[in-house]
Amino acid sequence: MRMKEDAMKNGQLKPGYNIQFGVDAEYIVWISAGPQPTDTTTLIPFLDSIKSRLKYTYRNIVADSGYESEENYVYLDENGQLAFIKPSNYEISKTRKYKTDISRKENMSYDKENDFYICSSGKKLVATGIKFSKSKTGYRSEKTCYTCEDCTQCPIKSKCIKGNSKKPLEERTKHLEVSKLFQQKREAAITRILSDEGKELRMNRSIQSEGAFGEIKQDMGFRRFLCKGKKNILAECILLGLAHNVNKLHNKIQSERCSTYLHPLKTA
């Protein structure tokens, strides 16, 4: 929805609601509204609210890169659901700049058996400890810390060690913090989204989920809530969702597509 400008008229504070649609076979089956500024923390509450009302559990959860997090991956695994979530770095990882950035762990060699990385200068980054962190939702993650054995007199140090620091570059050493669990879950998700099933599901997410928002905003001309308060705007969304579903059913009947759940993946 179009964000309302704040009182200062400088565009820095824009109050609004984060609306989430769950779409199946082009119909909106669930709606939620919340104050979250990003989509990452909306997935688990959204799926929990579905489970509290529906007897059916959706096996495949298809979402865009804004929903990727270790917590979401773990939640889906624990609930027997498959994550078809595009990694947040999926698009940028295809660029030449990303692939040639020697500071990234993705462009370093990794010895899984002995648990160390090898940088572009051939130096080892060995595991030096474990770091625990807690998110705002209470999820605890574990990261392994890696430190280079010797960064002195490295000719490409300025390209490898980035970021602001009070220490001079000559005194700094390359560090990495890696969540092995997150890497494992992300790799599994990449394998799924690159499969034929994953490609078909991702294509349908773009058509069906994004299409639902597009039809409500563009075709129905809905740009702004008429009410205030979470309960009231959720009621508005539900009415819009019902209207969308009636229109969708009519269109499916007219085009004889009532038994169609997914748009087929086009092949060359």
Secondary structure by P-SEA (a helix, b strand, c coil): cbbbbcccccccbbbbbbbbbbbccccccccccccccccccaaaaaaaaaaacccccccbbbbccccccaaaaaaaaaacccccccccccccccccccccccccccccccccccccccccccccccccbbbbbbcccbbbbbbbbbbbcccccccccccccccccccccccbbbbbbbcaaaaaaaaaaaaaaacaaaaaaaaaaaacaaaaaaaaaccccccccccccaaaaaaaaaaaaaaaaaaaaaaaaaaccccccccccccc
